[in-house]
Amino acid sequence: MKHSNPIIAEMFDTQQFAETGHQLINLLAAHLEANITGPSKVLNWKMPSLEDSNWYAPLPHKSTINPHGLLEKLSQEILPNNLAIHHPRNMGHQVACPLPMAALCDLVASLTNQAMAVYEAGPSATMLERQVIRWLCALINESTWNNAGGVLTSGGAQANLTALLVARQVTTSKANPSSNIWKDGIAQQSALRILASEHAHYSVSRAAGLMGLGTDSVIKIATDKNGRLDLIALKNAHQTCLENKEIIIAVVANAGCTPTGSIDLLKTVGEFCQTHDLWFHVDGAHGASALLSGIHRKKLSGIELADSVVWDGHKLMYMPAAVSAVLFKNEQHSYAAFSQDASYLFQGDNHEDEAFNLSYRTLECTKRMMALKLWAAFSLYGTAGMGALVDEAFAKAITFAEKIQAQSDFVLLMKPETNIVCFRYLHDYSTQAQTNKHQSDIRQHIIESGAFHITQVDLHGVTWLRTTLMNPFTREQDLDELLGGVASASQAVLRMAE
Ligand SMILES: Cc1ncc(COP(=O)(O)O)c(C=O)c1O
């Protein structure tokens, strides 16, 4: 049916949608193929301040392009100037090169726009989410997580915030049953603390800030030489809190910390939390996907002791961003984060039916149908297929680490436990500051050349080059050439400084 207003008729023209859609898919398939083959640059580096001026355009009051022009703009300007996420030499961030079928599901999510705040605003979207949550909980532990539940959120940062809100509500009402921090605020509370690995993602401190606790309420627990939370340091911090009459709302362990990918000794930390009746939160945004791997899931032994777990789909589950899960061993806890009335949304008296209205449990009101892509990936490939991606990534990290160790002018930070590898290139500088700057200069040189994408991280005053080997198309040859590229970049940087 065509609308009587020609401009609106064009906006909703289904034939144009189908024709442009077919062309778009062809364009994206060619883009994907070119990326995977990898002959072009991984990044077409341009100075952001200069590039910014190229993107200034007058506000269009009338149409400036047709759908063909849109496709042209995509193929000529937008796609070539983005980071080539599927490029074998893209080794920077912990961002998945998404499964193409999952990307198609995101198109469905966009067009059908299920609001999902309440069941009726996305019935199958809600059911898909509930199914995916059940699968993720079963992967943690089929028997001890059989009363578990949770929700999908737009990203791990929001998932961490949600888990910590729950932890705060549950622990403070346990300490003082007449208190309701959600309603009364934090003013009357004793000091609240979060004990978190020094490598905890910044979203943990940010959550503390957002919750009004202040970022200083996060006590950073030192890690050992393998980047894992040090139990003695945890015990000491716990003792200090007890002496100061502070309430610990959560202990946060990492299952794959951001800087090095190290996995904390979850069983040890979990048992400590059980002994002392502490909320145990595992940030598995990066590494919980090791549960999909027959080879690597033992690294997460003890995750089942957690009260809450965060798990990102857009990392090692190879989903388009963003899709994360926040999971609670006791499903009832998932209602504790946002205990709020909104009668225009939630009208039922029947508590059981209300469980299908996901907004009770998320920060988001309108949220995207995030589960479809995960449901599709599990259904199409099974845990075997998804686990194979994890195995591939982790094995590549070990290969790369061995290559680094075999070269006398490189230092490896630690044997990788997941797929993050940190190293530095040695140069005969007298100060740490100079050597640090040299690593940053090398990285900048490499980024600007467009040959590779890598990142860097500062740990205890030392700068390391950091790679995240996510891409199943990264070959050994790419790893060898990265090391060669780092050495050449070092020479180039030194020459420029002369
Ligand atoms: C361990 C960890 N937690 C949380 C996050 C935040 O996740 P997101 O970027 O999905 O918000 C990250 C992001 O890299 C992470 O590495």
The ligand as an SDF file (V2000), in Angstrom:
LIG
                    3D

 16 16  0  0  0  0  0  0  0  0999 V2000
   36.5480   -7.2260   31.4540 C   0  0  0  0  0  0  0  0  0  0  0  0
   35.6250   -6.2250   30.8290 C   0  0  0  0  0  0  0  0  0  0  0  0
   34.5080   -5.8650   31.4690 N   0  0  0  0  0  0  0  0  0  0  0  0
   33.6500   -4.9770   30.9570 C   0  0  0  0  0  0  0  0  0  0  0  0
   33.8980   -4.3830   29.7430 C   0  0  0  0  0  0  0  0  0  0  0  0
   32.9300   -3.3800   29.2030 C   0  0  0  0  0  0  0  0  0  0  0  0
   32.1790   -4.0070   28.2240 O   0  0  0  0  0  0  0  0  0  0  0  0
   31.4290   -3.2020   27.0630 P   0  0  0  0  0  0  0  0  0  0  0  0
   32.4780   -2.5840   26.2220 O   0  0  0  0  0  0  0  0  0  0  0  0
   30.6480   -4.2630   26.3950 O   0  0  0  0  0  0  0  0  0  0  0  0
   30.5470   -2.1760   27.7340 O   0  0  0  0  0  0  0  0  0  0  0  0
   35.0530   -4.7130   29.0370 C   0  0  0  0  0  0  0  0  0  0  0  0
   35.3400   -4.0850   27.7280 C   0  0  0  0  0  0  0  0  0  0  0  0
   36.3050   -4.3080   27.0880 O   0  0  0  0  0  0  0  0  0  0  0  0
   35.9380   -5.6680   29.5860 C   0  0  0  0  0  0  0  0  0  0  0  0
   37.0690   -6.0130   28.9780 O   0  0  0  0  0  0  0  0  0  0  0  0
  1  2  1  0
  2  3  1  0
  2 15  2  0
  3  4  2  0
  4  5  1  0
  5  6  1  0
  5 12  2  0
  6  7  1  0
  7  8  1  0
  8  9  2  0
  8 10  1  0
  8 11  1  0
 12 13  1  0
 12 15  1  0
 13 14  2  0
 15 16  1  0
M  END
$$$$
